[in-house]
Amino acid sequence: MRNGIHPDSKQADISCACGQVIKTRSTAGSYSVDICSACHPFYTGKQKLVDAEGRVERFRRRYSKAAS
């Protein structure tokens, strides 16, 4: 491998909305996600409503301007 061409990877914590923290290495640093493998319905087998963006609120905000 050649020296000086690879980006620096540093310790990173990826935190989920459910509270789980995954320690890994990343060039982007630490960040948070809305859903992970510990709370995703595909992996858990439980069905749950995931409304991370607030679609109803976004719809009301968008179309309340058009009504007025």
ABEGO torsion letter per residue (X at the ends): XBBGABBBBBBBBBBBAAGBBBBBBBAAEBBBBABBAAABAAAAGBBBBBBAAGAAAAAAAAAAAAAX
